[in-house]
Amino acid sequence: MTRPDFRNASGPRASHRFHGRALGLSLGLLALMSPFTVPPALAQSEVAAPASAAGTAFDVAAVRQLLARGDAAVAAGNLAEARRLYDNARVASRALAGFYRTIAGAFRGLDARIPREMDDKGRQSIELLAEANMRLAALVRRQGQPEVAVPLLVEVLTATTPASAQGRKAYQQLVEIGFVTTPYAAGAAAGN
């Protein structure tokens, strides 16, 4: 009897593999972005500060830092490093959006403040994903690889909307590449 091939399957097993990879990458990014320190033990009466206060967070600020480091690498002419940093920002922001969505779902109906906070952080993560995609798409186009930019730009359109500023820019770049030909003018009447 042959075993089913789940490598390209969707569903629960694929989801677990994705979340496992995302968690592994998240932990790896956290280790790369912050120096290794062991926090001192807290007395029972002490209250732990949020991780972001200690500079060891895996959050939207960490993704912004990756984007800034990528921008600095581009300015220095180190395009390979910039590409790596932008790609890490993409993966981290996508993982964050999923984690925030999961936490929001867990608390729906229990405490409305937490889903609201998680939804807001999830939106920020999606915006950062779109920013990282736009920067990476510009970089690969600069390197003469417009075919690599296409899926990045399409992901911007699906993560945001064509009516958003980022969505319009992504679609315009798809027109410039020649992947699509019909220009989009937000708010203009649709033609025949």
C-alpha positions in Angstrom: 0.0 0.0 0.0 1.4 3.4 -0.9 1.3 6.3 1.4 -0.4 9.5 0.4 1.9 12.4 -0.6 1.1 15.4 1.5 4.0 17.6 0.4 1.8 19.7 -1.9 -1.5 19.1 -0.1 -3.6 21.8 1.5 -5.5 21.3 4.6 -4.6 20.7 8.3 -1.2 19.1 7.7 -0.1 21.8 5.3 -1.3 24.4 7.7 0.7 22.8 10.5 3.8 22.7 8.3 3.3 26.4 7.4 2.8 27.4 11.1 5.8 25.3 12.1 8.0 26.9 9.5 6.7 30.3 10.4 7.3 29.7 14.1 10.8 28.4 13.4 11.6 31.4 11.2 10.1 33.7 13.7 12.3 32.4 16.4 15.3 32.5 14.1 14.6 36.2 13.2 14.2 37.0 16.8 17.6 35.5 17.6 19.2 37.4 14.7 17.6 40.8 15.5 18.5 40.9 19.2 21.6 40.1 21.2 21.4 36.9 23.3 20.5 37.9 26.8 19.0 36.0 29.7 16.5 38.1 31.6 17.0 38.1 35.4 14.5 36.2 37.4 11.6 38.3 38.5 10.5 38.5 42.1 6.8 37.6 42.6 5.9 41.2 43.3 7.6 42.5 40.1 5.6 42.9 36.9 7.3 41.9 33.7 7.6 44.7 31.1 6.4 44.0 27.6 9.0 42.3 25.4 9.1 45.3 23.1 10.4 47.5 26.0 13.3 45.1 26.3 14.2 45.4 22.6 13.7 41.7 22.0 10.3 41.8 20.4 8.9 39.9 17.4 6.4 42.5 16.4 5.6 45.2 13.8 8.5 47.3 15.1 10.9 44.5 14.4 9.5 44.2 10.8 10.0 48.0 10.4 13.6 47.6 11.6 14.2 44.9 9.0 12.8 47.2 6.3 15.0 50.1 7.5 18.0 47.8 7.4 17.1 46.7 3.9 16.8 50.3 2.8 20.2 51.0 4.3 21.7 48.0 2.4 20.2 49.3 -0.8 21.7 52.8 -0.2 25.1 51.1 0.5 24.7 49.1 -2.8 24.5 45.8 -1.0 21.5 44.5 -3.0 21.9 40.9 -2.0 21.7 41.8 1.7 18.8 44.1 1.0 17.0 41.3 -0.8 17.5 39.0 2.2 16.3 41.6 4.7 13.2 42.5 2.6 12.4 38.8 2.2 12.8 38.3 6.0 10.5 41.2 6.6 7.9 39.6 4.2 8.0 36.3 6.0 7.9 37.9 9.5 5.0 40.2 8.6 3.0 37.3 7.1 3.6 35.2 10.2 2.7 38.1 12.5 -0.6 38.7 10.7 -1.4 35.0 11.1 -0.5 35.0 14.8 -2.6 38.1 15.5 -5.5 36.7 13.5 -5.3 33.4 15.6 -5.2 35.3 18.9 -8.1 37.6 17.9 -10.2 34.5 17.0 -9.4 32.9 20.4 -10.6 35.9 22.3 -13.7 36.7 20.3 -16.7 36.7 22.6 -14.5 36.8 25.7 -12.9 40.2 25.9 -13.6 42.6 23.0 -10.4 44.6 23.7 -8.1 41.9 22.7 -9.5 41.1 19.3 -9.6 44.8 18.5 -5.9 45.1 19.4 -5.0 42.0 17.5 -7.1 43.2 14.4 -5.2 46.5 14.5 -1.8 44.8 14.8 -2.9 42.4 12.0 -3.7 45.3 9.7 -0.3 46.9 10.5 1.3 43.5 9.7 -0.5 43.3 6.3 0.5 46.9 5.5 4.2 46.0 6.3 3.9 42.9 4.1 2.7 45.1 1.3 5.6 47.6 1.9 8.1 44.8 2.0 6.7 43.3 -1.2 6.8 46.7 -3.0 10.4 47.3 -2.0 11.5 43.8 -2.9 9.6 44.1 -6.3 11.5 47.3 -7.0 14.7 45.7 -6.1 14.3 42.6 -8.3 13.1 44.9 -11.2 16.3 46.9 -10.7 18.2 43.6 -11.0 16.5 42.9 -14.3 14.1 40.2 -12.9 10.6 41.6 -13.5 9.2 38.0 -13.6 10.1 37.7 -9.9 8.3 41.0 -9.1 5.0 39.8 -10.5 3.9 37.4 -7.7 5.1 40.1 -5.1 2.9 42.7 -6.7 -0.1 40.4 -7.1 0.3 39.6 -3.4 0.1 43.4 -2.6 -3.2 43.5 -4.6 -4.7 40.6 -2.7 -3.4 41.7 0.7 -4.6 45.2 0.3 -7.1 46.3 -2.4 -6.6 47.8 -5.9 -8.3 51.0 -4.5 -5.6 51.5 -1.8 -2.5 53.5 -2.5 -0.2 50.5 -2.3 -2.6 48.4 -4.4 -2.7 51.2 -7.1 1.1 51.3 -7.1 1.4 47.6 -7.4 -1.1 47.4 -10.3 0.7 50.3 -12.0 4.0 48.4 -11.8 2.3 45.3 -13.3 1.2 47.6 -16.2 4.8 48.9 -16.5 6.2 45.3 -16.5 3.7 44.4 -19.2 2.0 41.7 -17.2 -1.4 43.5 -17.5 -2.3 46.1 -20.1 -5.5 47.7 -18.9 -4.7 50.8 -16.8 -6.6 51.3 -13.6 -7.8 54.7 -12.6 -9.4 54.6 -9.1 -12.8 56.2 -9.0 -13.0 56.5 -12.8 -16.0 55.0 -14.5 -15.5 51.5 -15.9 -15.2 51.4 -19.7 -16.9 49.0 -22.0 
